[in-house]
Amino acid sequence: MTTPWGELALARFPEDPRERLRAWDASDEYLLRHLEAEKVPLSGTVVVLGDRWGALVTALAAHRPVQITDSLLAQEATRANLAQAGVETGAVRLLTTQDPPPERVDVLLVRVPKSLALLEDQLLRLAPAVHQGTVVVGTGMVKEIHTSTLQLFERILGPTRTSLAERKARLIFCTPDTALERPANPWPYSYALPEGIGPVSGRTVVNHAGVFCADRLDIGTRFFLQHLPGALGGRRVVDLGCGNGVVGTAVAVAEPSAEVLFVDESFQAVASAEATYKANGVPGHAEFRVGDGLAGLPDGSVDLVLSNPPFHSHQATTDTTAWRMFTGARRVLRPGGEMWVVGNRHLGYHVKLRKVFGNSQLVAGDPKFVVLKAVRK
């Protein structure tokens, strides 16, 4: 990535030489050029919200910025990219979206997230630390910045305008108004699940901002809940990419003696899963882990892996995450252990499962979704 202070070698995490997606885009470069051209003072507390893979904080490391991210993978990429750039340990403070934000923010740089809800939640959390002299600059690709995005900045922080587009990227300029009467933070959001979806029918689900389908049950998960395996008493079950944890909670409700591990790379998701589990007073044992898929789990230590794999990485469509979930599941499953997956028909997960496990069986299907099972031989 070219910056006003030189070039940086950056990678996503986990680094894969076959991966063609870059660890930065034109909006990151546009923001850095603006900071240098306008001589924005960076001597105070610089906070970078939503840095995708650490590109911004790596470029600004000399100013000891604070990074706030919802993604463990983004955090790990940041650590790797800082090390690659020869930045001393501790030069960048790494926070999650669940951590208390800094008490004072002098420069707030916002990489606009895909989720408007996550942006709302984080701006509301940061607003008390913003003062009249805070420089607020957002950045994103043109397709990521909508009227609703600008209205959110304006409603929470103050008057907002945008730059001209450069290389399909745009900047957002916001002038803080500390006298603004801000709305209450609506997150986390809870609702009752519908009937007819198995053990969690009518139960409570809790969603922190940014979790997939935070205000309703998505149709893929609804279909999955109607076709989950039974007789799981005493089994070790992983809800992989758990989101709000409704799938793992369904297992725990139906089989209190099952040991359920909820895993997601999103800090918001794991907080949601734990809140959902606790809101339903489920007996039994559960573990909640922010993790890089199944990394860190011993080989052959799991009986069942349940997953609704994501097929997007920010705005890009990719099957990289699904491949890593499938190969990770095969490693941690005991012989005879099973992986159950729900996905859109067009994603062709049956082909991938056959390549990884050597088998794939259709459990259930409708015109849009399939539930597939693969067995560890």
N, C-alpha and C positions, 0 to 999 in steps of 0.2 A: 504494500500500500504506500502510495506517495503522499507525504505530509509536508508542510512548510519547513519541517526540521529534518528532513531526510526520508529515506525509504525504510519500511519495516517489513520483515518476513513474518507473516501471520498464518495461523492454521486454526481450523475448527477442532473440536474435541469430541470423540477420540480421533486423532489424526489418521487419515486413510489416504494413501497415495493415489487411490483410484477415484477419490471424491473430487468432483469437478466444481462443487460449490465453494466460493471464496469465503473468507472470514471477515469480509468487509464489503461495502458497496459505495456507490457514488455519494450517498447521503452522508456517510461518515467523513469522506474526503471534503465535501462541501462545508460541513460544520467546522472542521479543523482550519480550512482556508479562511473562513469568516473570522474565527477567533484571532488569527494572526493579522489579517488585513485590518481589522477594527481595533487591534491592540487591546483586546478585552483583558482587564486586569485579572490575573489568576493567582494572586498572592494569598487570597482568603481561602475559605472552605469551598472547594469545587466538588460538586456532586454530579455524578453521571448516572442517570436512570435508564435502565433497559439496554445497556451496552450489549450487543448481540454476542460477540465472541472476544470481547476485551480490546477491540481495535482502538476505541477512543481513550480508555484509560492508559493503554500502553503508550500511545502517542503523547499523552499528557502526564506521564509518570513523574517528570521532573517537578510537577506542581503538587504532588502527593494527593491526588484526587481520591474521592470515596465512590466506589461502585455499588449500585443497588440493583440486584437482579433476582428474578424468580427462577432462574435456571441453574442447576448444579453443573450442567455441561458447559454453560457459558462461563461459570466461575472457574471450572477446571481449565478451560481454554485460556482464560485470562492469566491464570498462574503460569501456564506453559508459554504463552506469548511474552509475558514479562520476563521470564527466565531466558527465553531466546534472545530478547533485546538487551540482556545484561542488566536488568533493573534489580536493585537490591531488594531483598525480602522485606516486606513491610512498607515499601514506598507507596503502595496503593492499599487502601482499607477496603476490604471486601465485605459487604453486607448483603443480606437477603431481604426480600420483600416482607418477611415476617419479623425482621429485627427493628428495634426503635431507630428512627432516622436521626441524623445529626441535629443538634439543637439550633444551629445556625447554618444557613446556606447563603454564600455570597455569589456563587455562580451555579446555576442549575442547567445542566445539559440533558435533554430528553430525547432518547432514540424512541420514536413513536412505536408502541407495541401493536401487535395485531389485535389485541383485545382492548376495546374501548373501556370496558369495565375495570381492567387492571390499571389503565391510565388514570381513570377517575379515582380509584382507591389510593393510588400512590401519590397523586397530586394533593388529595385531601390530607394524607398523612404528612406530606412535606410542607404544606402551606403555612403552618405555624412557625416554621423555621425561616421562611422567606421574609425579607424585609424590603423597605422602599428602594434600597440601592441594589438589590439582587438582580443580576443579569440572568434572564431566562431565555434560552434558545432551544428550540426543538428541531429535530431533523427527521426526514423520512423520504422514501420515494414518493413521487406524485400520487401513485395509486394507493398509498397507505394513509394519505392525509385528506380528510374529508371535512365538510362543513361542520359535522358533529365533533370532530377532533378540535377544531378551532373554538367552537362554542364551549367545549369543556375547559380549555385553558382560560377562556374569558370568564366563565362562571365561577371558577375556583380561584384563579390568581389575579386576573385583571385584563385590560385591553390587549387584544391580540391581532397581529397581522402576519402576512406571509411574504416571502421573498419571491422573486422571479424563479422559474425553474431552470436548473442547470443539469444537463445529462440525466434528465428525468428525476432529479432530486429537488427538494424544496426545503427551505428553512422556515421556522415559526418563531416570531419575535413576540414576547409577552412582557408587558410593563406591569410589575406588581402593584396592586392596590390594596394596602393593608387594612383599609377601612371597609373592604368588601365583606358583606355578610355571606359567609360560605354555607352551603347546605350541609346537613349531617351526612356522615358516611354511611351509605346503605349496606356496606359489606362487613361481615359475611351475611349471606342471604339464605334463609331456610324456607322449605316448602314441604308439603306432604306428597309422597309418591302416589301415583294412581293405583287403582285396584287392578287385579288380573295379571300381576307380574310376579307371582310366586311369593316367597317368604317375606319380602319387604313391602308387599302391598300395603298402602296406607301409612307406611313408616316415614319418619322425618329424614330429610337429606339436607346437609349443610354445605354451602359453597362459598369459598373465598373468591374474591375477584380474580378473573383470568382463567378459571377452571373451565374446561370445555362444557358447553351447554349449561351454564351456571344457573339459569332461571327456569329450566325445564329438563325433563328426562329425554335424552336423545333417543331416536328411534332404533339405532343399532344396539344400544345397551338394553333398551326395552325388550328387543327380540332375544338378546342373549340371556336375560333374566328368566325368560320363559323356557329356556332349554339347558339350564345348568345341570351338571351331573349330580347324582345323589349318593347316598351311602358314604359320606366323607368323614364319619366319626373317627377321631384319632389321627386323621391325616394331616400332613403339613401342606398347606395350600398357599400359593402366591397369587395375589391380585397385582399383576404386572402392568405398569402404566395405569395406576389405580384411579386417577382423577379424584372424584369426590368419594370414592370408596364404596359405592353402592353395591358393586358385584361381590366384593369380599365380605361386606356386611351381610348380604343375602346368604352367603355360605355359613357365616357365623350364627345367624339366626336359625337356620335350618339344622345346623350341626354344631351345637355348643362345644362339643369335645374336639372339634377341628382346631388346628393351630394355624391362624391366618397371618400372613405377612403382606402388608401393603407397601408397594414400592412405586415411586415415581421420581423423575428428575426435577419436578416442579415443587418448590417449597410451598406454594399456595395449595397445590393438589394434596400433598401429604397432610397439611394442616386441615384441609377439608375432610379427608378420609378419617382422620382421628376424631374430628368433631362429629361426623356422621355416626361413627361407631359408638361414641360415648352418648350421643343424643338418644340412641335407641336402647341403652341399658343392656347391651348384649353380654351375657355371661361368657366365660371362657377366656382364652389367651389370644392376644393379638399383638403384633409388632408393627411399627410404622417407621419406614426408612426412606430418606431422600437419597437416592442412589443412581448410579449409572447402570440402569437395567439390573441384571442379576450379578454384576461384578461384586466380588467379596463373599458370595455364597459358596459353601463347599460343594465339590462335585458329588452328585448322587445323594443330595440331602433333602429333596423335595418330592412329594407324591403327585402334585397337580399344579399346573400353571394355567391361569386364566388371563386372557388378554384381548383388548380391543385396540390393536396397534394404531398409532397415529401415522398418517401418510403425508404430513406436511412438516417442514422445518421452516418456521416463520412463513414467508410467502411462497417458498419453493415446494414443489411436489417431489417427494423422494421415498424410496422404499428402504433406505439405509437403516432406519430405526427398526423396521419390521424384521429385516435380516438379522440384526444383532439380537433382537428379542428371541427369535427362533433358535439361533445357534446357542445363545446363553441358556435357553430352556433345556435344550438337549443335554447340555453339560451338567446342569444341576439336578435334573430328574433322575430318580432311581430307575433301574431296569423295570419295565412295566408301568412306569409313571407316564402321565398323559399331559399333553398341552391342548387346551381348548381355546379356539380363536373365533371371534366374530369379525366380519369385515364385509365391505361392499363386494358384490359378485365380480365386478370388473377388475378388482385388484389382483386376482389370480393367486390368492394365498395357498391354494391347494398345491400349486406347482412348487412354490417355495418350500412348503412343509415336506413334500416328497423328497426334495433335494437334500434337506437337512436331516429328516428322520427316516427317510426311505419308505414312508407310508403317509397316507392322509385319507380320512373318512368323513363323508358328509353326514353330520348329525341332524341338521335341519336347514331349511332354506325357504325364502320367499322371493318374489321378483327382484328385490333390492339387496338382501343380505343372505349370507350363509354362515352357519356355525360349523366349524371343522374340528376334527380331533386327530391328533398324531400321537403315536405311542413310542416311547423310548425302548428300543429293543435291547 
